[in-house]
Amino acid sequence: MPDFIPGRELARAFYEEAIAPAVAKYEHAAGFIGWGSDVLGFDSPRSTDHGWGPRFQLFVAAEQIDAATRDVEAALPETFRGWPTRFAWDDVALRHHVEVAQLGAWLTGRLGVDAARGLTSADWLSMPHQRLAEVTQGPVFHDGSGVLTRVRADLAWYPDQVWLYVLASQWRRIAQEQAFVGRTAEAGDELGSRIVAARIVRDLMRLCFLLERRYPPYSKWLGTAFSELAAAGELRPALERALSAASYAEREAGLVAAYRLLGERQNALAITPQVDPEPRQFYGRPYVVAPAEDFVAACLSPINDPWLVALAPVGSVDQFADSTDVLARPRAAFAITKALLSDEDQIWRR
């Protein structure tokens, strides 16, 4: 087996050395974006056994796709850096994986909408975090027109109004379950308490991503990507304490420390009214929780987008749907978001 080289490096070399000369006559963009752990930079030798090899995306005008595809085929070596340029896995047939496409059509296939044409607030809430990360985090090797670079810059993070709404919705998720860690333990349900605590830890990690303006990846890479965040160093011990605790008191102590740290970090951003981040008892019951509803209100208060103002804080598709069959299918993600947040469905509007 050839020596492992990270997929990002392999893709750049494959484009520059093997394919770029053959497609130089076209105005094009080329990059390594879309699906795959290698796109996010998380691949390892283990990754090479499944859907891994020399590949990248080549974007040309729609009328040039056929000609560019022929030129790619003619230039394609049998192997590159020792890796076959044609490979198969699962139900993917043996073929090369230089994906030749028109940018708008490709974006629609990955995100559910042609982001080059502009996005509404509803569009933003319909695009899963994983898909946004895939489009914005992989490297671009060439961009003759600059359109791909502009689109990626536009997609790099939510508009401020949408960001505030998504933050409010994430705090709402925490508010809805945080007292259950104590209530289940009080009822003698230790397993239930641990399960709720784990759910809240995941929501706190995702909140951390949102505060640092990064799209949280799906579960396989959530912890790996979390370790790259600025807050991870001080937040990780609290979260690990909550997850490893053998008693409710220890579990609560870890969560309380995390609540305080994230509240302080949101206040430091100065994007909302300040909230006292100190955890407090839950309506006089002996469970210590975050002032999560206060942060919900603080996030919602600066929003003046009429459509967002009218919405209850249920959030983006990732925040109210947890099915791979939805989040991995852009049309399904858009359909479920439209159904939930439509004007006709007043139950989800404020």
FIRO-236279 format. One record per residue (C-alpha): residue number from 1; x, y, z. Coordinates in nm, 4 decimals, always signed. Each point is the difference from the previous one (the first is absolute). Layout:
N
> NUM X Y Z;
...
% end
This chain:
350
> 1 +0.0000 +0.0000 +0.0000;
> 2 +0.1309 +0.3510 -0.0818;
> 3 +0.0997 +0.2343 +0.2788;
> 4 -0.2942 +0.1916 +0.1425;
> 5 -0.0325 +0.3633 -0.1001;
> 6 -0.2899 +0.2114 +0.1355;
> 7 -0.2813 +0.0231 -0.2498;
> 8 +0.0232 +0.3773 -0.0285;
> 9 +0.3648 -0.0199 -0.1027;
> 10 -0.0648 -0.2869 -0.2371;
> 11 -0.2865 +0.1851 -0.1676;
> 12 +0.2033 +0.3184 -0.0523;
> 13 +0.2925 -0.1883 -0.1513;
> 14 -0.2366 -0.2085 -0.2172;
> 15 -0.1595 +0.3147 -0.1412;
> 16 +0.3197 +0.1990 -0.0486;
> 17 +0.2174 -0.2764 -0.1412;
> 18 -0.2399 -0.2278 -0.1864;
> 19 -0.3100 +0.1919 -0.1036;
> 20 +0.0604 +0.3773 +0.0013;
> 21 +0.1978 +0.0080 -0.3274;
> 22 -0.2833 -0.1794 -0.1807;
> 23 -0.2723 +0.2415 +0.1184;
> 24 +0.1963 +0.3272 -0.0053;
> 25 -0.1876 +0.1097 -0.3140;
> 26 -0.3270 +0.0168 +0.1953;
> 27 -0.0888 +0.2715 +0.2461;
> 28 -0.0455 -0.2211 +0.3002;
> 29 +0.0177 -0.0455 +0.3730;
> 30 +0.1477 -0.3026 +0.1703;
> 31 -0.0084 -0.1047 +0.3623;
> 32 -0.0413 -0.2793 +0.2464;
> 33 -0.3409 +0.0601 +0.1549;
> 34 -0.3145 -0.1976 +0.0718;
> 35 -0.0261 -0.3431 +0.1618;
> 36 +0.2756 -0.1832 +0.1830;
> 37 +0.2015 +0.0086 +0.3198;
> 38 +0.3035 +0.0885 -0.2119;
> 39 -0.1684 +0.3238 -0.1105;
> 40 -0.0207 +0.1093 +0.3643;
> 41 +0.3579 -0.1093 +0.0632;
> 42 -0.0922 -0.2894 +0.2297;
> 43 +0.1171 -0.2915 -0.2153;
> 44 +0.2619 -0.2512 +0.1057;
> 45 +0.1412 -0.3259 -0.1400;
> 46 -0.3240 -0.1644 +0.1170;
> 47 -0.1921 +0.2202 -0.2456;
> 48 +0.1726 -0.1503 -0.3021;
> 49 -0.2064 -0.3195 +0.0141;
> 50 -0.3230 +0.1717 -0.0990;
> 51 -0.0821 +0.2734 -0.2539;
> 52 +0.3462 +0.1515 +0.0122;
> 53 +0.2451 +0.0826 -0.2751;
> 54 +0.1074 +0.2691 -0.2489;
> 55 -0.3037 +0.2177 -0.0648;
> 56 -0.1249 +0.3597 -0.0118;
> 57 -0.2745 +0.2177 -0.1514;
> 58 +0.0420 +0.1863 -0.3291;
> 59 -0.2544 +0.2742 -0.0704;
> 60 -0.0540 +0.1237 -0.3548;
> 61 -0.2845 +0.1597 -0.1967;
> 62 -0.2908 -0.2344 -0.0649;
> 63 +0.0674 -0.0107 -0.3755;
> 64 +0.3631 -0.1027 +0.0629;
> 65 -0.0676 -0.2977 +0.2278;
> 66 +0.0118 -0.2656 -0.2721;
> 67 +0.3190 +0.1318 -0.1594;
> 68 +0.1747 +0.0482 +0.3333;
> 69 -0.0999 -0.3501 +0.1060;
> 70 +0.1586 -0.1421 -0.3152;
> 71 +0.3190 +0.1960 +0.0635;
> 72 +0.0157 -0.1243 +0.3585;
> 73 -0.0435 -0.3585 -0.1199;
> 74 +0.2786 +0.0412 -0.2548;
> 75 +0.2401 +0.1462 +0.2564;
> 76 -0.0782 -0.2439 +0.2784;
> 77 +0.2889 -0.2266 +0.1036;
> 78 -0.0724 -0.3503 +0.1226;
> 79 +0.1515 +0.0822 +0.3380;
> 80 +0.1135 +0.3114 +0.1785;
> 81 +0.2554 -0.0073 +0.2813;
> 82 -0.0577 -0.3746 +0.0038;
> 83 -0.3776 +0.0275 +0.0476;
> 84 -0.2440 -0.1162 -0.2717;
> 85 -0.1860 +0.2864 -0.1639;
> 86 -0.3005 -0.2219 -0.0570;
> 87 -0.1502 -0.1595 +0.3097;
> 88 -0.3300 -0.1401 +0.1273;
> 89 -0.1706 -0.0629 +0.3342;
> 90 -0.3390 -0.1217 +0.1215;
> 91 -0.2463 +0.0776 -0.2797;
> 92 +0.2341 +0.2504 -0.1731;
> 93 +0.1219 -0.1513 -0.3269;
> 94 +0.3635 -0.0067 -0.1067;
> 95 +0.0804 +0.3377 -0.1562;
> 96 +0.2150 +0.3086 +0.0400;
> 97 -0.1091 +0.2672 +0.2444;
> 98 +0.0829 +0.3271 -0.1665;
> 99 -0.3476 +0.1448 +0.0319;
> 100 -0.0661 +0.2344 -0.2947;
> 101 -0.3014 +0.2232 +0.0597;
> 102 -0.1539 +0.3434 -0.0322;
> 103 +0.0362 +0.1787 +0.3342;
> 104 -0.3623 +0.1010 +0.0501;
> 105 -0.1299 -0.3484 -0.0737;
> 106 +0.2618 -0.1540 +0.2292;
> 107 -0.0898 +0.2388 +0.2845;
> 108 -0.3670 -0.0849 -0.0430;
> 109 +0.0826 -0.3687 +0.0235;
> 110 +0.2086 +0.0415 +0.3155;
> 111 -0.1953 +0.2722 +0.1816;
> 112 -0.3468 -0.0059 -0.1517;
> 113 +0.0357 +0.3499 -0.1478;
> 114 +0.2295 +0.1854 -0.2390;
> 115 +0.1770 +0.2192 +0.2545;
> 116 +0.1608 +0.2030 -0.2792;
> 117 -0.3410 +0.1613 -0.0564;
> 118 -0.0441 +0.1191 +0.3582;
> 119 -0.1680 -0.1488 +0.3035;
> 120 -0.3061 +0.0757 +0.2086;
> 121 -0.0226 -0.0566 +0.3751;
> 122 -0.2085 -0.3095 -0.0721;
> 123 +0.2749 -0.1317 -0.2306;
> 124 +0.2595 +0.0426 +0.2743;
> 125 -0.2097 -0.1932 +0.2507;
> 126 -0.0526 -0.2817 -0.2511;
> 127 +0.3693 -0.0757 -0.0603;
> 128 +0.1551 -0.2550 +0.2401;
> 129 +0.3171 +0.1023 +0.1823;
> 130 +0.1919 -0.2975 -0.1399;
> 131 -0.0791 +0.0996 -0.3584;
> 132 +0.1022 +0.3614 +0.0644;
> 133 +0.3252 -0.1192 +0.1535;
> 134 +0.0683 -0.2233 -0.3005;
> 135 -0.0446 +0.2849 -0.2466;
> 136 +0.1975 +0.2618 +0.1925;
> 137 +0.2880 -0.1842 +0.1677;
> 138 +0.1712 -0.1947 -0.2756;
> 139 +0.2788 +0.1634 -0.2026;
> 140 -0.0443 +0.1777 -0.3337;
> 141 +0.2867 -0.0453 -0.2455;
> 142 -0.1030 +0.2338 -0.2807;
> 143 -0.2851 +0.2457 -0.0584;
> 144 +0.0218 +0.1772 -0.3318;
> 145 -0.3172 +0.2062 +0.0331;
> 146 +0.0056 +0.0398 +0.3783;
> 147 -0.3617 -0.1158 +0.0280;
> 148 +0.0763 -0.3073 +0.2120;
> 149 +0.2111 +0.2099 +0.2359;
> 150 -0.2797 +0.2545 +0.0345;
> 151 -0.2644 -0.2630 +0.0628;
> 152 +0.2138 -0.1695 +0.2651;
> 153 +0.0582 +0.3346 +0.1695;
> 154 -0.3761 +0.0613 +0.0030;
> 155 -0.0600 -0.3469 +0.1450;
> 156 +0.2823 +0.0185 +0.2543;
> 157 -0.2406 +0.0981 +0.2763;
> 158 -0.3607 +0.0974 +0.0631;
> 159 -0.1180 +0.3564 -0.0469;
> 160 -0.0149 +0.1647 +0.3443;
> 161 -0.3785 -0.0188 +0.0308;
> 162 -0.0082 -0.3706 -0.0835;
> 163 +0.2959 -0.0617 +0.2313;
> 164 -0.1832 +0.1582 +0.2927;
> 165 -0.3093 -0.2076 -0.0747;
> 166 +0.2024 -0.3241 -0.0163;
> 167 +0.1772 +0.0895 +0.3264;
> 168 -0.3358 +0.0641 +0.1669;
> 169 -0.1238 -0.3362 -0.1233;
> 170 +0.3055 -0.1802 +0.1343;
> 171 -0.0468 +0.1545 +0.3454;
> 172 -0.3676 -0.1017 -0.0205;
> 173 +0.0999 -0.3640 -0.0554;
> 174 +0.2126 +0.0164 +0.3154;
> 175 -0.2773 +0.1731 +0.1953;
> 176 -0.2497 -0.2707 -0.0881;
> 177 +0.1957 -0.2929 +0.1481;
> 178 +0.2582 +0.1240 +0.2495;
> 179 -0.2200 -0.0487 +0.3083;
> 180 -0.0610 -0.3629 -0.0969;
> 181 +0.3547 -0.0966 +0.0977;
> 182 -0.0943 +0.0603 +0.3631;
> 183 -0.3600 -0.1127 -0.0203;
> 184 +0.0876 -0.3409 -0.1430;
> 185 +0.2732 -0.0495 +0.2599;
> 186 -0.2410 +0.0979 +0.2775;
> 187 -0.2411 -0.2635 -0.1309;
> 188 +0.2711 -0.2643 +0.0237;
> 189 +0.0542 -0.0162 -0.3756;
> 190 +0.3779 +0.0216 -0.0220;
> 191 +0.0085 -0.1229 -0.3588;
> 192 -0.2557 +0.2606 -0.1021;
> 193 +0.1991 +0.2746 +0.1726;
> 194 +0.3137 -0.0990 -0.1893;
> 195 -0.1848 -0.0076 -0.3314;
> 196 -0.1432 +0.3488 +0.0490;
> 197 +0.3388 +0.1300 +0.1122;
> 198 +0.1604 -0.1407 -0.3137;
> 199 -0.2632 +0.1676 -0.2167;
> 200 +0.0669 +0.3317 +0.1706;
> 201 +0.3769 -0.0412 -0.0387;
> 202 -0.0517 -0.0436 -0.3736;
> 203 -0.2155 +0.3131 -0.0090;
> 204 +0.2595 +0.1951 +0.1975;
> 205 +0.2700 -0.1093 -0.2432;
> 206 -0.2124 +0.1118 -0.2922;
> 207 -0.0682 +0.3291 +0.1765;
> 208 +0.3747 +0.0477 +0.0300;
> 209 +0.0371 -0.0426 -0.3769;
> 210 -0.2753 +0.2529 -0.0613;
> 211 +0.1594 +0.2539 +0.2327;
> 212 +0.3299 -0.0381 -0.1839;
> 213 -0.1650 +0.0316 -0.3405;
> 214 +0.0769 -0.3529 -0.1156;
> 215 -0.2421 -0.2554 -0.1398;
> 216 -0.0090 -0.3089 +0.2257;
> 217 +0.0624 -0.3213 -0.1946;
> 218 -0.2030 -0.3156 +0.0379;
> 219 +0.0548 -0.2349 +0.2924;
> 220 +0.3023 -0.1913 -0.1319;
> 221 +0.2159 +0.3131 +0.0002;
> 222 -0.1725 +0.2152 +0.2624;
> 223 +0.2535 -0.0719 +0.2735;
> 224 +0.2991 +0.0235 -0.2344;
> 225 -0.1089 +0.3362 -0.1378;
> 226 -0.0962 +0.1212 +0.3486;
> 227 +0.3607 -0.0457 +0.1128;
> 228 +0.0992 +0.2684 -0.2537;
> 229 -0.2266 +0.2663 +0.1530;
> 230 +0.1432 +0.2808 +0.2092;
> 231 -0.2266 -0.0914 +0.2918;
> 232 +0.0825 -0.3706 -0.0012;
> 233 +0.2911 +0.0232 +0.2420;
> 234 -0.2031 +0.1402 +0.2864;
> 235 -0.3342 -0.1564 -0.0911;
> 236 +0.1082 -0.3600 -0.0647;
> 237 +0.0799 -0.0842 +0.3676;
> 238 -0.3479 +0.1107 +0.1079;
> 239 -0.1697 -0.2034 -0.2720;
> 240 +0.2111 -0.3076 +0.0695;
> 241 -0.0786 +0.0339 +0.3697;
> 242 -0.3718 +0.0014 -0.0787;
> 243 +0.0272 -0.3061 -0.2239;
> 244 +0.2242 -0.2089 +0.2230;
> 245 -0.1717 +0.0828 +0.3286;
> 246 -0.1063 -0.2928 +0.2166;
> 247 -0.2470 +0.2142 +0.1952;
> 248 -0.2572 +0.2666 -0.0748;
> 249 +0.1830 +0.2572 +0.2135;
> 250 +0.3175 -0.0412 -0.2032;
> 251 -0.1960 -0.0013 -0.3273;
> 252 -0.1757 +0.3222 +0.0922;
> 253 +0.3285 +0.1635 +0.1034;
> 254 +0.1477 -0.0659 -0.3433;
> 255 -0.3047 +0.1369 -0.1794;
> 256 -0.0179 +0.3060 +0.2249;
> 257 +0.3627 +0.0861 -0.0791;
> 258 -0.0725 -0.0351 -0.3726;
> 259 -0.3155 +0.2141 +0.0232;
> 260 +0.1943 +0.2792 +0.1671;
> 261 +0.2869 -0.0092 -0.2495;
> 262 -0.2259 +0.0107 -0.3044;
> 263 -0.2132 +0.2762 +0.1471;
> 264 +0.3113 +0.2064 +0.0621;
> 265 +0.1209 -0.0645 -0.3537;
> 266 -0.3278 +0.1154 -0.1503;
> 267 +0.0075 +0.3171 +0.2082;
> 268 +0.3566 +0.0652 -0.1164;
> 269 -0.1169 +0.0069 -0.3623;
> 270 -0.2173 +0.3047 +0.0797;
> 271 -0.2509 -0.0948 -0.2690;
> 272 -0.2981 -0.0112 +0.2396;
> 273 -0.1031 +0.1674 +0.3240;
> 274 +0.2087 -0.1268 +0.2913;
> 275 -0.1391 -0.2864 +0.2088;
> 276 +0.1098 -0.0997 +0.3491;
> 277 +0.1670 -0.3332 -0.0868;
> 278 -0.0116 -0.1398 +0.3518;
> 279 -0.1947 -0.3291 +0.0154;
> 280 -0.2953 -0.0072 +0.2375;
> 281 -0.2586 -0.2333 +0.1494;
> 282 -0.2787 -0.1168 -0.2241;
> 283 -0.3218 +0.1564 +0.1339;
> 284 +0.0985 -0.0748 +0.3589;
> 285 +0.0713 -0.3658 -0.0709;
> 286 +0.3453 -0.1288 +0.1020;
> 287 +0.1369 -0.0133 -0.3549;
> 288 +0.2532 +0.2598 -0.1120;
> 289 -0.0458 +0.1094 -0.3617;
> 290 +0.1175 +0.2647 -0.2439;
> 291 -0.1952 +0.3238 -0.0496;
> 292 -0.0718 -0.1406 -0.3443;
> 293 -0.3353 +0.1698 -0.0560;
> 294 +0.1618 +0.3341 +0.0824;
> 295 +0.2526 -0.0654 -0.2750;
> 296 -0.2839 -0.0967 -0.2360;
> 297 -0.1649 +0.3354 +0.0619;
> 298 +0.3293 +0.1864 -0.0319;
> 299 +0.0708 -0.1606 -0.3383;
> 300 -0.3472 +0.0704 -0.1330;
> 301 -0.0179 +0.3622 +0.1125;
> 302 +0.2276 +0.1546 -0.2716;
> 303 -0.1722 -0.1864 -0.2854;
> 304 -0.2051 +0.2243 -0.2297;
> 305 -0.0381 -0.2255 -0.3052;
> 306 -0.3835 -0.0251 -0.0122;
> 307 +0.0009 -0.3656 -0.1032;
> 308 +0.2413 -0.1014 +0.2758;
> 309 -0.1745 +0.2183 +0.2573;
> 310 -0.3206 -0.1948 -0.0576;
> 311 +0.1631 -0.3410 +0.0495;
> 312 +0.0168 -0.1967 +0.3222;
> 313 +0.3645 -0.0929 +0.0730;
> 314 -0.0034 -0.3488 -0.1500;
> 315 +0.3088 +0.0789 -0.2046;
> 316 +0.1681 -0.1417 -0.3072;
> 317 -0.0701 -0.3445 -0.1396;
> 318 +0.2840 -0.1499 +0.2101;
> 319 -0.1643 +0.1290 +0.3164;
> 320 -0.3430 -0.1538 -0.0521;
> 321 +0.0888 -0.3071 -0.2102;
> 322 +0.2436 -0.2730 +0.0986;
> 323 -0.0404 -0.2462 -0.2847;
> 324 +0.2805 -0.0736 -0.2438;
> 325 -0.2640 -0.0772 -0.2606;
> 326 -0.1119 +0.3639 +0.0259;
> 327 +0.3303 +0.1785 +0.0550;
> 328 +0.1823 -0.1872 -0.2786;
> 329 -0.2693 +0.0819 -0.2563;
> 330 -0.0285 +0.3713 -0.0844;
> 331 -0.3489 -0.0276 -0.1501;
> 332 -0.1242 -0.1712 +0.3145;
> 333 +0.1679 +0.2618 +0.2202;
> 334 -0.1630 +0.2824 -0.1933;
> 335 -0.3388 -0.1727 -0.0023;
> 336 -0.0081 -0.0666 +0.3736;
> 337 +0.1187 +0.3529 +0.0793;
> 338 -0.2635 +0.1526 -0.2266;
> 339 -0.2700 -0.2183 +0.1532;
> 340 +0.1002 +0.0887 +0.3550;
> 341 +0.0618 +0.3712 -0.0423;
> 342 -0.2605 +0.0898 -0.2615;
> 343 -0.2356 +0.2898 +0.0499;
> 344 -0.2918 -0.2387 +0.0018;
> 345 +0.1272 -0.1965 +0.2983;
> 346 -0.0720 +0.2501 +0.2756;
> 347 +0.0816 -0.2431 +0.2786;
> 348 +0.3733 +0.0593 -0.0581;
> 349 -0.0242 +0.3782 -0.0205;
> 350 +0.0198 +0.2516 +0.2787;
% end
